[in-house]
Amino acid sequence: MREADLYEPVKLYLEGQGYTVKAEIGACDVMAMRGDEPPVIVELKTTFSLSLIFQGVERQTVSDFVYVAVPVSSDRGWKLRYKDITRLCRRLGLGLLAVDVKKSSVTAHLDPEDYTPRKNTKRLGRLLREFERRVGDPNTGGTTRKKQVTAYRQDALRCAAYLEGRDPCRPAEVARETGVALAGRIMLHDHYGWFERPQKGLYVLTPKGAADIVTYADEIAALCAQK
């Protein structure tokens, strides 16, 4: 498919709304006019790409009504990232057109408009709490495929380190000695497989827990130093 294959369906779509449409006006792939209204500009690409976004943003220097147009996506195309793509276009104030070349039809997924994102206060609250609770800076930004040390994991490590080599302990004791107020809940939920309950109200360290505190020895030492 060529970019030129998208032109005729887009032209017919805009003409159906009363626009006069012309191609290759200056650097614009498509420009449409209707009466005294501001011009509508459409940039054509065979795939959704950063290059297309760059072009769309550049066209916004001459018009507030800029669309980017791409072919209708297959399940393996930009459809897989549809939410991310529409969010990006909305954030940038770009319209988004999907062109079905075979049917010579166009679907407007998004119209250009000013956009002020709503803040997710709940998510922000979680981030702030995590930032405040996390001790030090145990992770490296940009790393993947590596278990991240969260504040929750740090609390679980404190509990595991305390239980190492001890007889079964009550949650209140672990909470008091480690300073982890939610020690009982952490050991009960046991997300990491570190704790087991030999009898009601008592906890010990599992073999996996004993192995993992060796893996996290440096982190545990840092936690102890900053306690």
ZIRA-V932423 format. One record per helix or strand of 3 or more residues. SS is the DSSP state (H for helix, E for strand). FROM is the first residue (numbers start at 1). LEN is the number of residues. Records with the same first field share a line. If there is no record, write none. Layout:
SS: FROM-LEN + FROM-LEN
//
This chain:
H: 4-12 + 50-10 + 78-15 + 121-13 + 151-13 + 171-8 + 183-7 + 207-9 + 217-9
E: 20-6 + 28-6 + 40-5 + 65-7 + 95-6 + 105-6 + 195-5 + 202-4
//
